[in-house]
Amino acid sequence: MIQKYLLAISFIMICVAAFVSPVYALSENEWFQTNEGMDGGVINDIIFNPQNSNVLYAATKNGLYITENGGEFWFQANKGLTDYHVNHIAINPHMPEQIYVATKREGVFRSNDGGSSWQVKNNGLEELDVLTIEIDSLEPSIIFAVTKHQLYKSIDYGESWNPVREIYALEGSFQIRHAIKDGNLSVWFYSDGTRAFYKSIDCGETWEMFFDNAWGSIKNIEVEKTNSDRIYLLDTHWFFRSEDGGYTWFKHDTVFMFDKLTINQNDTSLIYAIKGNEIFKSKNYGDDFIAYGSSPGIFPLKKMLIHPQDQECLYVTSNGFGIQKTEDNGENWVEVNKNIHAHEIVSLTYDSRKTNTIYAATSSGWIYISTNQGESWQLLTTALSRRRITDIAISSQDTPVIFVTIGTEMSHSKLFRSLDGGETWEIVEPSRIFASHAIRIDPTSSTTVYVGTDRKSIIKSVNLGDDWTFYEMPPSAFGWISDLAINPQNPETIYVAGQFYYFKSENGGSDWEELPIYVSYPHYGCIVIDPINTNIVYALGYDGVFKSHDHGNTWKLFIRREDIGVANKLAYDPGTESLYISIDTGGVFISPASGESLLDISSGLMRLKTNTLLDNTSVPGSVFVGTDGGGVYRTKGFKLENLIYLPMIHNHE
């Protein structure tokens, strides 16, 4: 009997071995940051420790950072956080080791040990995108939390929450302030971008509305912490001050259209104002302002923090360069970003001659370069600062030629070129083009450049951008072009992905055929070609990821949207014959070309949104991602393992 079973098992193993299924396995776990040298980025909030001004906390999309030496060096403090996108920080003024953070997707977290560890505190919160937190300075057990649609209150240090005001009718970015007068606490609540704000003198039980439809939309409200009657308000047109708690207002006759105000709470006659990257100072409660200085970066400043003991020392943040500090009234500035990695990476690309060399473009217009597979980075240029890069491409020459598309404040863009490795830049886009988005270098000719535009056309240059030829798209090609793919074996075959459509040309752009894939705005199309077997093409559609085996003539749904969510980027790794898919909500999936399995490899990315994917041509199974606020991450590698699954054999007595 035993021999019969052994023969049966042997026969089954032989049969099953002929139908082995490839399955992915991690060769070394998860993702790791490759951000050394890429310090700075987007800082959402910054705050002092109320009892030690050498200790500061910075909120980023890559978690919470802490410095214990005034900003000379920072370290991450994310143990226990399940969402690294930190919107706001609040510290218990009586127990500074008790810290609260508001996160984008996972609600409120509290630390009782100065940030060393975190616990989630969401009991009663119906929305987990928490914008701001404010602690009652008289009774720190009382805390307010603001979401997009509700104002919440806790009376037990965040252990439980209850709604105190619905705000569904409002729009904008909600903020909350509190102030004290005669031992009573006033709570001020406003929505940036509306024409109203609210005041409560009973800790949120009842509310009084002010400023309804009076002037322009509110940009900023600041309240003196110890005198709730004195309030400053910026709207889109004017600067106001109230001395009676908001009932009457004095309009200041200033020539400056300020963006933000900050009160020196130790000397409340001192008011600082931000306009772009410039700082102004008033010594008389805002009656008049003098120029204080400007930060060295040209980005608009986001927040200003006044040193509690030294009014000549200021920290400023912006959406690009991280944190800067001055100790001499703005005469000189120093970066205090060491080890903060919070850049929004919008595009990654290789130098095709030097596959260890990678370029990373940020949303703030900075370009970094790595010559060692992303192990460390150097800042290549800030010449495009304050311009939002949307794409970057490198033409591999003796001196690499760099192309970037730049989005302006009007959401339009221009094509820039550098012939000297990033030292100087010039606009090379033809005057007929209103905006360009996707850039690709012909894989068979490093001097041939293709650019997708918003005018139903692609433009082509065969001399690195000196001259251009227009190729018009059919009338059904509505909206701008978001992606291009060029067949590496036959560059006359070009694929175009747009806001709502896909097209293919087999004669270099002279004629076009619409492909049957539906794309839904604002989730633009993306397309990649298998460089080994160019018959195979992958594309993003509304229903998921599609695959073609015949140069895009026919398509089948490859991965369903229901299985992964809304995908935004694709990358193909020929070394392992694998497709990488990133999704809008943060995360990456991997699938073999056969489609027999699908693996979520998001662990370690902490739900950072992925803006761009780049397959690692030197290490099969590895991929780079550029994230929205966390810099660059890389997998250590995935490998295919052939696993045999045998049916269970029961031994019946």
Salt bridges, closest charged atoms under 4 A:
ASP39 OD1 - HIS341 NE2 3.16
ASP45 OD2 - HIS88 NE2 3.60
ASP45 OD1 - LYS303 NZ 2.45
ASP83 OD1 - ARG105 NH1 3.81
GLU106 OE2 - ARG607 NH1 2.40
GLU127 OE1 - HIS149 ND1 2.81
ASP129 OD2 - LYS104 NZ 3.38
ASP129 OD2 - LYS148 NZ 3.75
GLU134 OE2 - HIS178 ND1 2.71
GLU134 OE2 - LYS225 NZ 3.34
GLU159 OE2 - ARG110 NH2 2.94
GLU159 OE2 - LYS121 NZ 3.03
GLU205 OE2 - LYS153 NZ 3.42
GLU222 OE2 - ARG177 NH2 3.25
GLU224 OE2 - ARG230 NH1 2.66
ASP229 OD2 - LYS181 NZ 2.10
GLU243 OE1 - ARG230 NE 3.12
GLU243 OE2 - ARG241 NE 3.03
ASP259 OD1 - LYS219 NZ 3.60
ASP287 OD1 - ARG241 NH1 3.07
GLU327 OE2 - LYS325 NZ 3.44
GLU344 OE2 - ARG388 NH2 2.99
GLU375 OE2 - ARG634 NH1 3.61
ASP391 OD2 - ARG440 NH1 2.92
ASP398 OD1 - ARG353 NH1 3.17
GLU426 OE2 - ARG417 NH2 2.62
GLU429 OE1 - LYS414 NZ 3.86
ASP454 OD1 - ARG455 NE 3.90
ASP466 OD1 - ARG417 NH1 2.91
GLU472 OE2 - ARG432 NH2 3.23
ASP483 OD1 - ARG440 NH2 2.51
GLU506 OE2 - LYS504 NZ 3.10
ASP563 OD1 - ARG560 NH2 2.98
ASP584 OD2 - HIS523 ND1 2.88
ASP628 OD1 - LYS61 NZ 2.84
GLU641 OE2 - LYS639 NZ 3.79
